[in-house]
Amino acid sequence: MMPNNNDDIFSLRALSIDRDQARENLKQDTAATRERLKPSNLIAEAKGKAAQRVRKAGESAINGVRAHPGITATVAATATLIAMRRPIARMMARQKRNEPDQIEE
């Protein structure tokens, strides 16, 4: 069946051009998606996002320390004492063993 007038011909031509453009866009999108979904690219993207989260967490921690230095010092001292309690206890026990008994007069 042939189109009856020029408007129909131009309309069909425009549809054909739109279809070809849509097909080309789909090819480009598919190629870009395949590239992005390669394991090496997914790993690189995950590493970048993880590094960004670590930086943000570090910045938050630094800002927290600056905002509350007294609390931070107290927490750090407490954590140090907890971590060092056994070595400190051993050192004190050794020191007591090495001290001579005091003679009362």
Summary of the structure (lengths in Angstrom):
residues: 105
radius of gyration: 36.8
end to end distance: 129.5
largest distance: 131.2
contacts: 185
relative contact order: 0.04
helix: 86%
strand: 0%
